[in-house]
Amino acid sequence: MRWLGLSLALLVGCASGPEKSIDKAESLIEQGRLREAIAVLEKSEEEHPSPRVYYLLGLSHCKLKDIDRVQKYFNMALSSDSSYAPDIAQAYTLLGDQYQADSQTDLAARSFELVLELSPYSDLEQRFYVMGDYYYGTERYEKAADYYQRALLSTPDNQAAPQARLHIVSAYYNLGKDVEALDLCEQYLKRGRDEDLLYQKGMIAYELALKSFDQDSLQASVFYLSKTIDAGHPVPLQDDAHFLLAEIALKLGHYEEAKANFETVLRLNPYGESQIARDARERLRAIDEREGVE
């Protein structure tokens, strides 16, 4: 189907006066004489309204990128004749592409939503990334994650895919779904090393470790801390992760394990001036004193 002349079957036999006017309007659209076409069609709408008139009015306003009028006339066409749905879906797709080219992401996303209303299982390919970006930018994280995931299913090797994966993880995190966000992070990292995803993995895992520790779920805390250490990111949290592991080991009476982690904290703070390094040295002295007494 073409942008201007999305195929329309002409009536067989001699065209009547109203039909000739509509044919003329269609020809004007194909020539790019849109205002003239609209004038002809608006007169036809008053005198002889029909689904074809509404469709061509919508098509004219598509070229003018006036989405409110486009939607108005396409809805009128569809309410009279649902067989226009495929052509209208194609017109909305091309309208969205025009908005995207103009960096009008909000209107592009709106156009693509209208496509999906008509055809929910349409594969919009890279356009799903545009929709994900729009909803992520407006903090509608559930919709963003949904469209990013559809994008990855459709075109997983698109250049926008790495950012989409990162945004899906962030969307789940922002929705308070920390465990799911971490699981997705690890799933995506199976594709290959990604520093941004490693950062997210380490950060989310550390927050889950803190929550588990506060709830006295020590084994869960150890589990998540191991993921932060495995990620190697965020770098500033590595000493915190080892310090918390040492504190858990102390609670469990595993003094050698505690000492090993406190010593790692000191190695990560070679100048020894930070508060965490001072705390680690104090804990090590306390362990040594305890062992001396024993």
N, C-alpha and C positions, 0 to 999 in steps of 0.2 A: 504493500500500500504506500502511496506517495503522500508527502506532507501536504501539498496543496490539493491534489486531486485524488483523495482517498476514494477508491473506486465506488462509483455510484451508477447503478443501472438506470438507463433512461427508459421511459415508458415507450412501449412499442406502438407504432402508428403515428398519426399526425399529432403533433403537440398542440395542446390548447393554448389560449392566451396566457393563463397563469403559469403553465408549464414552460412556455417560451421565456417568460420573465425569470423563472428560476434557472433555466438553462443559461440565460444571459448572465445572471449573477455568478453562476459557477464558472463561466468563462472569465469573468472579471477577476474572480479569486485567483484563477490560474495565472492571470496576467499580473497579479500583484496590485490590482486597482481595488484595494479593499474597501475604502470609504464609499466608492461608487457601488460596489457589490452590496454593502450593508444598506445603502439607501434603497436599492431595488428590493432587497429581501425584507426590509421593514415594511415597505408598502405591501408586499405579498403577504406578510404576516397579518396585516390589518384586514386585507381583502380575502385572502385564501390561505389561512394558516394550515400548516401540514408538518409532519415530522421532518420532511426533507428541508423545508424552509428553516426550521429550528436548528437542524444539524448544520446547514451551511452558515447560518448566523454564528453558531458556536465556532465553526471552523475559521470564519473570518476573524473573530476576536482572538482565536488562538494565534494567528499571525501577528496580531497587534499586542499579544501578551497581556490580555486583560482577563485574568483568571476568573474574576467574579462573574463577568458576562458569559464567559465560556461555560462555566458550570451551570449558570441559569439556563442557557439555551440547550445545552446537551441534556440536562435533566428533563426539559420539556420534550425534547425529541424522544428520549427513552420512555417517558411516561406514555407516549402514544405508540411507540414502535420499538420494542426491545431488541430487534434485530440489528439496530445501529450500535449495539454495545461493543463489538470487536473494533469497529472503525473509531469509535469514541475513545476506547482504551488506548489505541495507537496514537490518536491525536494528543491525549493527555501525556503519553510517554514522550512524544516529541516536544510538547510544551515544556515539560520538566527539563528536558535536555537543554532547551533554550535558556531557561532560567539558570540552570547550573552553569552554562557557559558565561552567563552574566554575573556569576557569583551571588545570585539571589537564592541562597540555599533554602530559606524558609519556603519560598514559593515553589522551588523544585521539589522539596519534600511533600508539599501539599499536592502537587500535581501527581506525583508517584503514588500517594495515598489514594487518590481518586482512581488510578489504574487498578489498585488492589481491591478497591470497593467493587469494581466491575468484574474483576478476575482475580480472586484471592490467591490463586496458585501461580500467578504469572512469575516468570523468572526475570527479574529486573537486573540481574547480573551486577555490574559495578555500581548501579544506581542504589543498591541497598547500602553501600558504604556512605553515600550522600545522605541517605535517610538516617543512618546511624549517627553520623557526625552532627546532623542537625539536632536530633533528640538528645544526644550526649551534651552538646553545647548548651541546651536549654534545661539540662538537669532532669530530663525525663528518662531515667536510667533503665527502666524496664523495657520501654520501647526501643531505646538505643541498643540494648543487649540483644533484643530479638532481631532487629534488622542487621546488626553486625553478624550475628550467627547465620542468618540467611545469606548474607554476602559471602561468608566464608564457605558455606556449602556450595554456592554457585561458582565463585571464582577465588579459590583458596590461594592462588599464586599471584593475585593482583598486588601491585606495589603498595596498596593501602592496607593489605592484610595484616602486617605486623602491628601497625597502629591500632587496627580494629581489635586484635587479640588483647592488646594492652588495655584498651578502653572497656572491653567486656569485663576483664578482671576488675578494673576500677569501678565499673558500674555495679557489679555484685558487692564489692566492698562498700560503696556508698549506700547501698540498699541494706547494709547491715548483715549481709550474707557472707561473713568472713570465711567460714569453712569451705563454702562452694567456690569462693574467689581463689582460695589457696589451691583447691583441687584443679580448677581450670588452669591456674598458673603452671602447675606441674605437668598437666596434660599438654599444654602448648610448648613447654620447654623440651618435650620429647622430640619436637621438630628440629631442634638445634639451639645452640646457645644464643641467648638474647639478654643483654645486660639490663634492659629496662624491666623485663619480666623477672629476672633474678632479684632485682631490687624490690619489686612488689612481693615476691615470694618471701624474702627475708623479713620485710617489714610486717606483712600480715601474720606470718608465723610467730614473730616476736610478740605482737599484740595478743595473739591467741594464747601464747605461753604465759603472759602476764595475767590474763583473765583466769586461766586454769590455776595458776599459782595462788591468786587471791581467793579462789574457791577451794583451795587445799587439794586440788587434783594434781598431785605432784608428778605422777607418771605422764599424764597428758602434757603437762608443762615441759617435761624433759623431751617428749616426742616433738613438740613444736620448736623448742630451742635447737634441737638437732637439725631441723630444716633451715633455720636461720643461719646456722654455722655452715651447713652444706651449701647454701646459696652464696655465702661469702659477702653478702650485701644485706642491708646497707653497712658499709664499712664501719661507721661510727657505732653501730650496735653490736659489733662482734665482741667487744670486751664486756658489754652489758650481758650478752647471752652467756658467756662463760662465767661471769660473776653469779648470775642467777642459777646456773647449773651447780656451781659450788655451794651456794646457799641451800639448794635442795639436797645435795649430797650430805651437808652437815645435818639437816633435819632428819635424814635417814640413817645417820651414823656412819656414812661412808667417807671416812676422813682422808684416805689416800686420794680418792677421786676428787674430794673438795680441794685438797692441796694442789692437785694437778691443774684444776681449773683456775684457782687463784693465781698460780704461777703463770698460766697463759695470759691472764689479765695483765700481769706485770710485763710480760714480753710484748704485749700489744701497746703498752704505755712505757716505752723505754726510758723516758725522762723522769717518770715517777712523780710528777707534780700534780697530776689530776686527782680529783677527789676519789674516783673509783680505784685508782692505784693505791692511795693511802689506806682506803678501806680494806683492800685486798691484803696489804702488808699486815694490818692489824689482825685480820682473820687468821693469817698464817702464824703470827706470833701466838695467838690464842690456841691454835691447834698444837703448835710445838710445846707450849706450856702444859697442855693437857696430856700430851704424850709423855712429857718429862715426868709428870706426876705419876702416870700409870707405870 
